[in-house]
Every structure is written in C-alpha cells, then in structure tokens.
Amino acid sequence: MYKLFFNLVFKHMDPEKAHYLAFRWIRLAARTPVLRTFVAAYLAPRHKELRTEALGLRMHGPFGLAAGFDKNAIAIDGMSMLGFDHVEIGTVTGEAQPGNPKKRLFRLVQDRALINRMGFNNEGSLAVAARLASRNPVFKTTVGVNIGKTKVVPEAEAAADYVKSTERLAAFADYLVVNVSSPNTPGLRNLQATEALRPLLSAVREAADRTVTSRRVPLLVKIAPDLADEDIDAVADLAVELGLDGIIATNTTISREGLSTGGDVVKEIGGLSGSPLKERSLEVLRRLYARVGDRITLVGVGGIENAEDAWRRILAGATLIQGYSAFIYEGPCYARAIHKGLAARLHNSPYATLADAIGSDVKKVSA
C-alpha cells in the first residue's frame, strides 16, 4: 500500500516538502491517544530475543533511526511509535542556522538513494535543549543527540562550538554523538584527522562529565565512508585511546560510483545515502571491528534496507544498527520488517543471542 502511495504521491512531490508532510502525519498520530496505541501495537511489536544492551543502556532491540530525520527533537515519540528502538536526533549545532539554500534534497529512486546538502538546518542547541527538557514521553525509548559545527564558526574554534552544544544538551542525551563527517559543512571533515579529532573529543568528553555528574554520558563519533583505510585505523585507535564509547559507521558519501540513475541529479553536490552506500559502509564496519573488537560499541548505518542488511551488520561487528534513507522508500512498516526478519535469522542461526552473533564473520576470518 505504501509503495503505491509513494509512486502516486510522494514521488511527484519535492522531497523536502514530502518529508515535512510525512513528519506532520507521524507527529499527529503520536499525539492521538487511541490511534498511537493501535499504530504502536502493529508497527512496534516487541521481540524478547532482540533485547539489546549497549552503551550501558537497555533497549527493546538494536535498530534505531539515524540522525537527520528528526533534527529538532520534535518527533521522538512518533518514531518510537513506528518501531525504532532508539532515536538519534540532530544534527544540532551550537547556534540556529537555516542550512543551505533550497533545493537541497534529491531522490534517486532507481538507486533507492538520496543526495542531500541540507547543511545542518536546525533550531540550535538552546532551543533543542529546551524542547528536550520539557518533553513528557509517551513511549520509553533511547534518545541519542548528534552534534555538529555551526557553519559560521571557524574550524579553529570548532571545539568551543561543540562544547557549547554539549553543555546544553548532554543532560538530556542517553548518548552523545560528535559528527565530524557530513560533507555539507565546509571544513567539517578536516576534523576527522586525528590531530584535530583528539583535542575535540577530549574537550567534549570533559564538558559532558562536567555538565552531567550523576552518570556517564556515552560519547561516540560518526565517521565518513570516504576515509582511507589507514585513517579508519587511526580513528579506531584514537577511540580506544580516549576511552570513547563507540563509533558510528558511516555517514553519507561524496562518491557517485555505481549509480544507475542518469541525468543531472547525480551531479548534485552533497552526501549520497541509501543502497549505494551499503557495501562500503559494511567494509568500514568490518575494518573497525577487526581493529577494536568488543572494546567499544560499533553502530552500523548506511544502506540498511532490510533484515538481511541488518543481520550482515551484526555479523560484521555492529551492536546497534540504524536506518534512514530506506525508511523513505519502505514506509511505516520499515522497522517492523527489520525486527521480524532479524528475529527469524537469529532463530535459524547457531547463536543463542544477538550478542553472540556480533562480529562473528570477522572473528571467523581472523581465526
């Protein structure tokens, strides 16, 4: 039903307008008591065998919503209602900013992909913190907060900008993510170099500990798929050295290799997400797990369209997995299908629990 609706309606709408329309419907459903109960009962059934412990947190399952969909923390209950086990909001910047000029979001339907150059459009850390502080959750879920650099802030002052967001948002975050890998903020990816990343992550860690003294806020870093292998290794080693809690692999890519879509749309500047990112993201994840093992939590994201993709990420070393672009193409049953398929694969596997399956493919190769 959704695919027919997508082809008849959404496919012919501007992608950003379609996003906000769907967003309004999700929020409306989540605010309607009887409706949200029925929607959650169908779309978010719980599978006991998928219960997951990660980052010191207990979750109903491993599958969450990646950052970028809910930039301003206005639909956390709605996305939980649709079955996502955790919701990562953002990317949030120190100051509010409109993002890049429109048109800035493009569908590549034939490739089941998106190109975006949104540019961290968001209301800013102060407004998002206020919204999170006043939130009265309907559904219990894990909330991650993804923070990035304000565009007008010089690269040399990036750490102070991240610290500002950390001081405002850490208290409301079940976990915190430092995003240094979006291709849509000039100079941002330069911060992935270890000489820049070390002081940045150290400053954020210190700010989180100083701001929240009652618990340790888990800290993760999100990296790009376009890093060279030696740079992936360097980030992995740095994460272990600094005692980071996790790495999210991966953000969008600037590559346009292997696309079937023709025309000018593939020439649009921005980050490519969705199915074409699948194999490179999986490759990066495998490399990270081979480097860090079980010492830190790995989150697999990029091109996860179905349960088989999710299962492959777990076997490659991911404790948590995330989706976004496929949600646009699959619709509201996306998370339900992932959960159902994961439960079936676990049942038919030699592993007693999901935790037993994590990284098993990489372990076999290195054995």
C-alpha positions in Angstrom: 0.0 0.0 0.0 2.7 2.5 1.0 4.7 1.8 -2.2 1.7 2.6 -4.3 1.1 5.8 -2.3 4.8 6.7 -2.7 4.7 6.2 -6.5 1.4 8.1 -6.9 2.1 11.0 -4.5 5.4 11.3 -2.7 7.5 10.5 -5.9 6.0 13.6 -7.6 6.5 15.9 -4.6 9.5 17.9 -3.8 11.5 15.6 -1.4 11.8 18.1 1.4 8.1 19.0 1.2 7.2 15.3 1.3 9.5 14.8 4.3 7.7 17.5 6.3 4.3 16.3 5.3 5.1 12.8 6.5 6.6 14.3 9.6 3.4 16.1 10.4 1.3 12.9 10.0 3.7 11.0 12.3 3.5 13.7 15.0 -0.3 13.9 14.7 -0.7 10.1 15.1 1.7 10.2 18.1 -0.4 12.9 19.8 -3.7 11.0 19.3 -4.0 8.5 22.3 -6.1 5.7 20.8 -4.5 5.9 17.4 -1.0 5.8 18.6 -1.8 2.8 20.8 -3.0 0.8 17.7 -0.2 2.0 15.5 2.4 1.0 18.0 0.8 -2.3 18.6 1.1 -3.2 14.9 4.3 -1.4 13.9 6.3 -1.8 17.1 5.7 -5.3 18.5 8.5 -6.4 20.9 10.7 -9.4 20.3 12.2 -10.6 23.5 15.1 -12.3 21.7 16.2 -8.9 20.2 16.6 -7.1 23.5 19.9 -5.3 23.4 22.3 -3.9 25.9 24.7 -1.3 24.5 26.5 1.8 25.9 25.3 0.9 29.3 21.7 1.1 28.1 18.9 -1.4 27.7 16.9 -1.2 24.5 14.0 -3.2 23.1 16.1 -4.1 20.1 19.2 -2.9 18.1 17.5 -1.0 15.3 17.3 2.8 15.6 16.6 5.9 13.5 19.8 7.6 12.2 20.4 11.3 12.7 19.0 13.7 10.1 15.3 12.8 10.1 14.4 14.5 13.4 16.8 17.4 13.5 15.0 19.3 16.3 13.7 16.6 18.6 10.0 17.1 17.7 9.0 13.5 16.7 10.8 11.2 19.2 7.5 9.6 20.3 6.3 9.3 16.7 9.4 7.5 15.6 9.3 5.2 18.7 5.6 4.5 17.8 6.8 3.3 14.4 9.1 0.8 16.0 12.6 2.4 16.2 14.4 1.1 19.3 16.4 4.3 19.6 16.1 7.7 18.0 19.1 9.8 17.3 18.1 13.5 16.9 20.1 16.2 15.1 22.5 17.1 13.8 22.2 20.0 16.3 24.6 22.9 16.1 25.7 25.5 18.7 23.7 28.2 17.0 20.5 28.0 15.0 21.0 28.0 11.2 18.8 27.7 8.2 21.1 25.3 6.3 22.0 25.5 2.7 19.7 27.1 0.0 16.9 25.0 -1.4 16.6 22.8 -3.4 18.9 20.6 -1.3 17.4 17.1 -1.1 17.2 14.8 -4.1 15.8 11.3 -4.7 17.5 8.7 -6.8 14.5 6.4 -6.9 16.1 3.9 -9.3 19.1 3.5 -6.9 16.9 3.7 -3.7 19.1 6.6 -2.6 19.1 10.2 -1.6 21.5 13.1 -2.2 21.3 15.8 0.4 23.1 19.0 1.1 20.9 20.2 3.9 23.7 21.9 5.8 22.7 21.1 9.4 19.5 23.1 9.2 18.2 23.2 12.8 16.9 25.4 15.6 20.2 25.4 17.6 21.3 23.7 20.8 19.5 26.1 23.1 16.1 25.6 21.5 16.5 21.8 21.2 17.7 21.6 24.8 14.6 23.4 26.0 12.4 21.1 24.0 14.0 18.0 25.4 13.8 19.4 29.0 10.0 19.9 28.6 9.4 16.6 26.9 6.8 14.3 28.5 7.5 11.0 26.8 4.6 8.7 25.7 6.9 5.9 24.7 10.0 4.9 26.5 12.9 5.0 24.1 16.6 5.7 24.0 17.5 9.2 22.7 20.8 10.0 21.1 21.9 13.5 20.5 24.1 14.2 17.4 26.0 17.5 17.5 27.9 19.3 14.8 29.7 22.5 14.0 27.9 25.8 13.3 28.7 26.7 9.7 29.9 30.3 10.5 32.3 29.1 13.3 35.9 28.9 12.0 37.5 25.5 12.0 40.0 26.7 14.7 37.1 27.4 17.1 35.2 24.2 16.4 35.9 22.6 19.8 34.3 25.6 21.7 31.2 25.3 19.5 30.9 21.6 20.2 31.4 22.2 23.9 28.6 24.8 23.9 26.2 22.2 22.5 27.5 19.6 24.9 26.9 21.8 27.9 23.3 22.5 26.8 22.3 19.0 25.6 24.3 16.4 27.5 21.9 16.2 30.4 19.1 15.1 28.0 21.1 12.6 26.0 21.1 8.9 26.6 24.2 9.1 24.4 26.0 11.9 22.6 27.5 11.8 19.1 30.2 14.1 17.6 29.5 14.4 13.9 32.7 15.3 12.0 31.7 13.6 8.8 29.0 15.4 7.0 30.2 16.7 3.6 27.8 19.7 3.7 29.6 21.9 6.2 32.8 23.4 4.8 35.9 22.1 6.6 34.0 19.7 8.8 35.6 16.6 7.5 39.0 18.0 8.2 38.2 17.4 11.9 38.4 13.6 11.3 42.2 13.9 11.1 43.4 12.5 14.5 45.5 15.7 15.3 42.2 17.7 15.1 39.9 15.0 16.4 41.9 14.2 19.6 41.5 17.7 21.3 37.9 18.0 20.0 36.8 14.7 21.5 38.7 15.3 24.7 37.0 18.7 25.1 33.5 17.3 24.5 34.2 14.4 27.0 35.4 16.9 29.6 32.3 19.1 29.0 29.9 16.2 29.3 31.5 15.0 32.5 31.5 18.5 34.0 27.8 19.1 33.0 26.4 15.7 34.0 27.8 14.4 37.2 25.2 11.9 38.1 26.1 9.5 35.3 28.5 9.0 32.5 27.0 10.1 29.2 28.3 7.7 26.5 30.2 9.5 23.7 30.5 8.3 20.1 32.0 9.7 16.9 30.4 9.4 13.5 32.8 8.9 10.6 32.7 9.1 6.8 32.8 6.1 4.4 35.3 8.1 2.3 38.2 7.8 4.8 41.2 5.9 3.6 41.8 2.6 5.4 44.8 3.9 7.4 42.6 6.8 8.6 39.9 4.5 9.7 42.5 2.6 11.7 43.8 5.8 13.2 40.3 6.9 14.3 39.7 3.4 15.8 43.0 3.6 17.7 42.1 7.1 18.9 38.7 6.0 20.1 40.3 3.3 22.2 43.0 5.6 23.5 40.5 8.2 24.6 38.0 5.7 26.1 35.3 6.6 23.6 32.1 4.6 24.0 31.5 4.0 20.3 31.9 4.7 16.6 29.1 5.2 14.1 30.0 3.9 10.6 29.1 5.6 8.4 27.8 8.9 7.3 27.0 9.8 3.7 29.5 9.6 0.8 30.6 12.0 -1.8 31.2 9.2 -4.2 28.9 8.7 -7.1 30.3 5.3 -8.3 27.9 2.6 -9.4 24.8 4.6 -9.7 22.0 3.6 -12.2 20.2 6.9 -12.1 21.0 9.1 -15.1 20.7 12.8 -15.7 21.9 15.9 -13.9 20.6 14.8 -10.4 23.7 12.6 -9.9 25.9 15.6 -10.4 24.2 17.4 -7.4 26.7 18.3 -4.7 26.0 16.7 -1.3 26.1 13.4 0.6 24.8 10.2 -1.0 22.9 7.8 1.3 20.9 4.7 0.8 21.5 1.5 -1.1 24.7 2.5 -3.0 26.4 3.1 0.3 25.7 -0.4 1.6 28.9 -2.3 0.7 31.4 0.4 1.6 29.7 1.1 4.9 29.8 -2.7 5.7 33.5 -2.7 4.7 34.3 0.1 7.1 32.4 -1.6 9.9 34.3 -4.9 9.4 37.6 -3.0 9.4 36.7 -1.2 12.6 35.6 -4.4 14.4 38.8 -6.1 13.3 40.7 -3.2 14.9 38.7 -2.6 18.1 36.9 -5.9 18.7 34.5 -5.7 21.7 36.3 -2.8 23.4 33.9 -0.2 22.1 30.4 -0.2 20.6 30.0 0.0 16.9 26.9 1.3 15.2 26.3 0.2 11.6 24.4 2.6 9.3 24.3 3.2 5.6 22.3 1.3 3.1 20.3 -0.9 5.5 17.2 -1.7 3.5 16.0 -4.9 5.0 16.6 -7.5 7.7 19.3 -9.2 5.7 21.3 -6.0 5.6 20.8 -5.5 9.3 21.9 -9.1 10.1 25.1 -8.7 8.0 26.0 -5.6 10.0 25.6 -7.5 13.3 27.8 -10.3 12.0 30.3 -7.7 10.9 30.6 -6.2 14.4 27.7 -3.8 14.9 25.9 -3.9 18.3 23.4 -1.3 17.1 22.2 -0.5 13.6 20.4 2.5 12.2 18.4 3.4 9.1 17.0 6.5 7.4 17.0 6.6 3.6 15.3 3.2 3.3 12.5 4.5 5.5 11.6 7.0 2.8 11.2 4.1 0.3 9.8 1.4 2.6 7.4 3.5 4.7 5.9 2.9 8.1 6.4 -0.9 8.2 10.2 -0.5 7.7 11.2 -1.1 11.4 8.6 -3.8 11.8 10.0 -5.8 8.9 13.6 -5.4 10.2 12.6 -6.7 13.6 10.6 -9.6 12.3 13.4 -10.6 9.9 16.2 -10.3 12.5 14.2 -12.5 14.9 13.8 -15.1 12.2 17.5 -15.0 11.3 18.6 -15.3 14.9 16.2 -18.3 15.4 17.7 -20.0 12.4 21.3 -19.2 13.3 23.8 -21.1 15.6 23.7 -18.1 18.0 21.7 -18.1 21.2 21.5 -14.3 21.4 22.2 -11.3 19.2 25.3 -10.6 21.4 26.7 -13.9 20.5 26.4 -13.1 16.8 28.2 -9.7 16.9 31.3 -9.7 14.8 31.2 -13.5 14.2 32.0 -13.1 10.5 35.1 -11.1 11.3 36.2 -13.5 14.0 36.0 -16.4 11.6 38.3 -14.6 9.1 40.9 -13.8 11.7 40.8 -17.2 13.4 
